[in-house]
Amino acid sequence: MNNQVFNGARPNAEKVAIIITDGKPSDFTSAVQAATVVQNNNIACYVVGITNSTDETTLRALSSNPKQVTGFCMPRLTLPPTRNRS
């Protein structure tokens, strides 16, 4: 990620990555290693879990310091039916 996304970024700009996950990576060790490489390159990682079964340990492992988890559960969003526009 560091070489692909932030190549050519402004020198003084804060580098931030937002990781969106279901909280259960297929390979936990590889996911943590990748996040650590990113963080070691001065890129802050914020992690967003998108399911109600998100694993807090995973969110903490992938996020930058402080390893804080703030969560809330939103009910499933139901959109009203679309109307024909004339």
N, C-alpha and C positions, 0 to 999 in steps of 0.2 A: 504494500500500500504506500509506503513512504516514497518509493521511487516513482510510482505511477501517478499518484494523486497530487503530491505536494512538490513535484519537480517544477521549478520556476515560480514558486510562491514568493510573495513579497518577503524580504529578509526579516522584517520586524513583526510580521503578522503572526498572531497566535494560531497554531495548527491544532485543529480539533477533528476527531473522528467520532461519528455516531454509529454504533454497532446495534443493529436491530436483529433480535434473535428470539426464537421460541424458548430459549433458556436451556436447551438440551442439544449441544453440538454432537455430531456423529463421532468426532474424535476430540475429546476434551483436552488432552495433552497438546495436540497440534493447535487447537484454538487458543489456548493460553500462551503457548510459545509465540504465535503470530502476534497476539496482542502485546506481549512483552517487548517484542522487537519494535513495534510501532511506538510504544511508550518510551523506550530507550532512545528514540529519535526525537524526543521532546514533542510528541503529539499526544494531547490529552484525549483519552477515550471515555466516552459516555455510552452507557449500554441501556437499551430499551428492550424489555421483555414484552412480547405481544400476546401471550396466552395466559390463561388463568392457572396454568400448571408450570409456570416459569420457575426454574431452580435458582434460589438466591445465591447459592454457592457459586454457580456459574457466572451470574451477573457481577458478583464481587471479584471473581478471578479475572474477568475480562476488562474491568474498569480501572481507571487511573485512581490514584490516591486523592482524596480519602475514599476508602472502600465503603461507601455509604449506599444503602438501598432505600429508596423512597418509593412506595408503591400504592397503587389504587386499582381497583377493578371497575371497569366500565361495562355496563350491560351491552349486549350485542346491539349494534345500530341497525334500526329498521327504517328504511327510507319510504316515504309515501309513494304510492303509484304515480307514474308519470302521466300527465294529461296531454292530450293532443293539443298542439298549438296551432291556431288558425292565423 
